[in-house]
Amino acid sequence: SGGTFTDPSVLKYRAENADIAINLVEDKTVEGFITQNGQKLSIDMGGHTLTLGDPTVGSAGTETNSCQLLQGSEVTFRNGTLTSLNENIVIQNYCKLLLEDMTLDIQYRTITKAVR
């Protein structure tokens, strides 16, 4: 429900009204995540890179977001690089979001389809 961590895998264990701080000490990859009303999340990259990986998240049947930041939550990303290989929606934001001294490095894959 609260505390300061160095491992961002705690994102999938947040309780209602959680107030979590994450201070990265190395580059990390995490699953997509959703914040809920009343949750506070602060991620200090410490100059490192956080990669948002699979599985992606979202509403049932449309899980296309790397992170979904819902209304009533507060999220801060600072001091590093946020990246994702997700070719759809990287940050779906409805919350109070602060990006401070951040680089967003979003790499899209090229998809080739054969036409008959």
Backbone as CSV, one residue per row, in Angstrom:
resi,resn,N_x,N_y,N_z,CA_x,CA_y,CA_z,C_x,C_y,C_z
1,SER,0.812,-1.208,0.000,0.000,0.000,0.000,0.850,1.265,0.000
2,GLY,2.145,1.119,0.305,3.009,2.282,0.288,4.444,1.899,0.543
3,GLY,5.348,2.813,0.216,6.758,2.580,0.460,7.599,2.986,-0.728
4,THR,8.914,2.805,-0.551,9.882,3.105,-1.592,10.593,1.817,-1.965
5,PHE,10.707,1.559,-3.255,11.248,0.302,-3.770,12.253,0.585,-4.877
6,THR,13.135,-0.387,-5.151,14.048,-0.285,-6.287,13.621,-1.202,-7.426
7,ASP,12.709,-2.118,-7.174,12.251,-3.075,-8.179,10.861,-2.683,-8.668
8,PRO,10.721,-2.285,-9.936,9.427,-1.840,-10.432,8.397,-2.958,-10.590
9,SER,8.770,-4.204,-10.343,7.778,-5.279,-10.437,6.693,-5.132,-9.372
10,VAL,6.907,-4.265,-8.369,5.867,-4.008,-7.360,4.639,-3.352,-7.986
11,LEU,4.763,-2.842,-9.198,3.627,-2.185,-9.853,2.411,-3.096,-9.943
12,LYS,2.620,-4.390,-10.078,1.472,-5.283,-10.229,0.860,-5.687,-8.892
13,TYR,1.407,-5.202,-7.778,0.902,-5.578,-6.454,0.337,-4.402,-5.673
14,ARG,0.060,-3.283,-6.308,-0.421,-2.092,-5.611,-1.840,-2.269,-5.097
15,ALA,-2.060,-1.846,-3.851,-3.383,-1.878,-3.237,-4.140,-0.587,-3.571
16,GLU,-5.444,-0.568,-3.232,-6.210,0.668,-3.378,-5.526,1.771,-2.601
17,ASN,-5.565,2.975,-3.135,-4.973,4.148,-2.487,-3.490,3.986,-2.171
18,ALA,-2.791,3.153,-2.915,-1.350,2.955,-2.726,-0.601,4.249,-3.026
19,ASP,0.469,4.465,-2.299,1.361,5.612,-2.510,2.763,5.024,-2.616
20,ILE,3.209,4.785,-3.848,4.437,4.034,-4.123,5.479,4.927,-4.785
21,ALA,6.721,4.815,-4.324,7.861,5.454,-4.978,8.811,4.351,-5.425
22,ILE,9.294,4.460,-6.644,10.263,3.499,-7.173,11.485,4.281,-7.612
23,ASN,12.639,3.879,-7.118,13.915,4.494,-7.480,14.758,3.430,-8.176
24,LEU,14.847,3.508,-9.504,15.608,2.506,-10.254,17.098,2.607,-9.943
25,VAL,17.738,1.441,-9.857,19.188,1.390,-9.673,19.858,0.735,-10.887
26,GLU,19.024,0.302,-11.855,19.517,-0.280,-13.104,18.381,-0.258,-14.114
27,ASP,18.694,-0.471,-15.390,17.665,-0.567,-16.424,16.761,-1.751,-16.099
28,LYS,15.453,-1.580,-16.308,14.489,-2.637,-15.997,13.404,-2.684,-17.057
29,THR,12.768,-3.862,-17.178,11.591,-4.056,-18.020,10.463,-4.538,-17.126
30,VAL,9.273,-3.949,-17.314,8.101,-4.346,-16.546,6.926,-4.593,-17.481
31,GLU,5.944,-5.333,-16.971,4.699,-5.536,-17.703,3.937,-4.221,-17.753
32,GLY,2.999,-4.128,-18.679,2.130,-2.973,-18.706,1.398,-2.853,-17.375
33,PHE,0.987,-1.628,-17.013,0.309,-1.449,-15.735,-0.778,-0.393,-15.837
34,ILE,-1.702,-0.454,-14.873,-2.825,0.477,-14.784,-2.792,1.116,-13.403
35,THR,-3.000,2.429,-13.337,-3.196,3.087,-12.043,-4.688,3.326,-11.853
36,GLN,-5.123,3.274,-10.593,-6.531,3.452,-10.239,-6.727,4.756,-9.494
37,ASN,-7.959,5.207,-9.428,-8.338,6.397,-8.680,-7.792,6.301,-7.252
38,GLY,-7.103,7.351,-6.808,-6.574,7.393,-5.445,-5.150,6.893,-5.309
39,GLN,-4.595,6.293,-6.353,-3.217,5.797,-6.277,-2.232,6.883,-6.674
40,LYS,-1.083,6.884,-5.994,0.022,7.782,-6.324,1.232,6.931,-6.654
41,LEU,1.910,7.292,-7.733,3.070,6.549,-8.183,4.135,7.526,-8.646
42,SER,5.335,7.369,-8.116,6.468,8.187,-8.527,7.610,7.249,-8.896
43,ILE,8.101,7.377,-10.125,9.220,6.547,-10.572,10.380,7.470,-10.937
44,ASP,11.453,7.373,-10.152,12.685,8.113,-10.429,13.621,7.148,-11.124
45,MET,13.907,7.425,-12.384,14.725,6.524,-13.192,16.196,6.533,-12.775
46,GLY,16.624,7.571,-12.080,18.023,7.645,-11.667,18.983,7.567,-12.838
47,GLY,18.550,8.094,-13.997,19.384,8.051,-15.196,19.276,6.752,-15.969
48,HIS,18.429,5.849,-15.523,18.276,4.538,-16.165,17.073,4.530,-17.108
49,THR,16.849,3.378,-17.736,15.752,3.187,-18.679,14.749,2.201,-18.113
50,LEU,13.480,2.571,-18.178,12.387,1.666,-17.837,11.688,1.316,-19.138
51,THR,11.640,0.033,-19.456,10.980,-0.447,-20.660,9.644,-1.050,-20.274
52,LEU,8.581,-0.593,-20.923,7.252,-1.136,-20.700,7.052,-2.272,-21.696
53,GLY,6.891,-3.491,-21.151,6.815,-4.681,-21.991,5.440,-5.317,-21.992
54,ASP,5.400,-6.555,-22.400,4.163,-7.336,-22.471,3.904,-8.017,-21.140
55,PRO,2.663,-8.272,-20.811,1.488,-7.980,-21.615,1.081,-6.521,-21.491
56,THR,0.396,-6.039,-22.521,-0.144,-4.695,-22.485,-1.457,-4.722,-21.693
57,VAL,-2.007,-3.540,-21.413,-3.194,-3.432,-20.554,-4.244,-2.557,-21.216
58,GLY,-5.425,-2.531,-20.617,-6.511,-1.687,-21.095,-7.844,-2.299,-20.756
59,SER,-8.871,-1.747,-21.340,-10.213,-2.284,-21.129,-10.305,-3.673,-21.749
60,ALA,-11.178,-4.499,-21.187,-11.334,-5.878,-21.670,-11.560,-5.890,-23.184
61,GLY,-10.744,-6.662,-23.869,-10.843,-6.784,-25.324,-10.042,-5.753,-26.090
62,THR,-9.526,-4.745,-25.391,-8.731,-3.708,-26.062,-7.460,-3.424,-25.263
63,GLU,-6.751,-4.436,-24.890,-5.532,-4.295,-24.088,-4.367,-3.905,-24.992
64,THR,-4.308,-2.608,-25.337,-3.302,-2.129,-26.295,-2.385,-1.065,-25.709
65,ASN,-2.445,-0.837,-24.399,-1.673,0.230,-23.760,-0.466,-0.337,-23.017
66,SER,0.624,0.382,-23.068,1.761,0.021,-22.214,1.469,0.407,-20.772
67,CYS,0.846,1.568,-20.581,0.339,1.917,-19.256,-0.928,2.734,-19.427
68,GLN,-1.868,2.495,-18.529,-3.147,3.185,-18.537,-3.261,3.905,-17.196
69,LEU,-3.232,5.212,-17.240,-3.192,6.040,-16.040,-4.579,6.664,-15.869
70,LEU,-5.368,6.076,-14.966,-6.771,6.440,-14.860,-7.013,7.678,-14.010
71,GLN,-8.168,8.294,-14.241,-8.570,9.521,-13.567,-8.515,9.337,-12.055
72,GLY,-8.012,10.374,-11.377,-7.939,10.349,-9.923,-6.624,9.812,-9.389
73,SER,-5.759,9.333,-10.276,-4.423,8.891,-9.840,-3.415,9.998,-10.154
74,GLU,-2.245,9.906,-9.505,-1.159,10.861,-9.744,0.097,10.066,-10.067
75,VAL,0.733,10.396,-11.190,1.903,9.646,-11.645,3.019,10.620,-12.034
76,THR,4.237,10.312,-11.577,5.418,11.089,-11.936,6.486,10.143,-12.465
77,PHE,7.023,10.469,-13.623,8.211,9.807,-14.161,9.291,10.884,-14.202
78,ARG,10.508,10.571,-13.682,11.557,11.605,-13.703,12.935,10.977,-13.889
79,ASN,13.830,11.815,-14.446,15.277,11.550,-14.492,15.687,10.282,-15.239
80,GLY,15.189,10.090,-16.455,15.639,8.927,-17.203,14.920,8.771,-18.520
81,THR,14.831,7.524,-18.970,14.242,7.205,-20.263,13.131,6.184,-20.081
82,LEU,11.997,6.453,-20.705,10.873,5.524,-20.741,10.775,5.030,-22.169
83,THR,10.755,3.716,-22.331,10.700,3.160,-23.671,9.683,2.026,-23.724
84,SER,9.217,1.722,-24.916,8.266,0.641,-25.137,8.361,0.208,-26.590
85,LEU,8.185,-1.075,-26.820,8.118,-1.571,-28.195,6.674,-1.717,-28.647
86,ASN,5.758,-1.286,-27.811,4.339,-1.335,-28.121,4.054,-0.394,-29.293
87,GLU,3.442,-0.896,-30.326,3.177,-0.068,-31.507,1.811,0.615,-31.447
88,ASN,1.080,0.422,-30.382,-0.234,1.040,-30.244,-0.147,2.257,-29.329
89,ILE,-0.683,2.171,-28.137,-0.707,3.298,-27.213,0.303,3.047,-26.103
90,VAL,1.268,3.918,-25.962,2.277,3.741,-24.924,1.752,4.258,-23.586
91,ILE,1.291,5.507,-23.538,0.727,6.073,-22.316,-0.684,6.552,-22.621
92,GLN,-1.673,5.900,-22.007,-3.037,6.393,-22.095,-3.288,7.141,-20.790
93,ASN,-3.369,8.460,-20.878,-3.374,9.285,-19.673,-4.703,9.985,-19.435
94,TYR,-5.251,9.734,-18.238,-6.419,10.466,-17.751,-6.124,11.059,-16.379
95,CYS,-4.886,10.979,-15.902,-4.533,11.351,-14.534,-3.729,12.648,-14.495
96,LYS,-3.314,12.995,-13.293,-2.366,14.098,-13.108,-0.985,13.496,-13.363
97,LEU,-0.402,13.793,-14.515,0.855,13.190,-14.952,1.940,14.258,-15.029
98,LEU,3.105,13.939,-14.447,4.269,14.815,-14.530,5.416,14.032,-15.143
99,LEU,5.984,14.563,-16.223,7.195,14.020,-16.838,8.280,15.064,-16.612
100,GLU,9.285,14.722,-15.803,10.322,15.685,-15.434,11.691,15.134,-15.828
101,ASP,12.406,15.867,-16.687,13.729,15.438,-17.169,13.689,14.022,-17.736
102,MET,12.710,13.802,-18.611,12.486,12.475,-19.191,12.725,12.474,-20.694
103,THR,13.174,11.317,-21.183,13.236,11.034,-22.611,12.261,9.904,-22.872
104,LEU,11.381,10.082,-23.862,10.501,9.007,-24.297,11.085,8.449,-25.584
105,ASP,11.509,7.214,-25.543,12.158,6.568,-26.681,11.244,5.450,-27.158
106,ILE,10.346,5.794,-28.066,9.339,4.854,-28.524,9.744,4.351,-29.905
107,GLN,9.942,3.050,-30.013,10.406,2.448,-31.252,9.285,1.611,-31.842
108,TYR,8.863,1.984,-33.028,7.794,1.260,-33.681,8.372,0.204,-34.612
109,ARG,7.731,-0.946,-34.595,8.126,-2.006,-35.508,7.476,-1.753,-36.866
110,THR,8.144,-2.160,-37.908,7.585,-2.041,-39.246,6.817,-3.315,-39.559
111,ILE,5.583,-3.144,-39.962,4.749,-4.298,-40.304,4.503,-4.264,-41.805
112,THR,4.797,-5.368,-42.451,4.589,-5.482,-43.882,3.502,-6.513,-44.115
113,LYS,2.480,-6.153,-44.881,1.409,-7.066,-45.210,1.380,-7.302,-46.717
114,ALA,1.207,-8.553,-47.070,1.095,-8.889,-48.490,-0.312,-8.549,-48.974
115,VAL,-0.405,-7.933,-50.137,-1.702,-7.601,-50.726,-1.890,-8.506,-51.921
116,ARG,-3.043,-9.145,-51.997,-3.338,-10.032,-53.135,-4.285,-9.386,-54.097
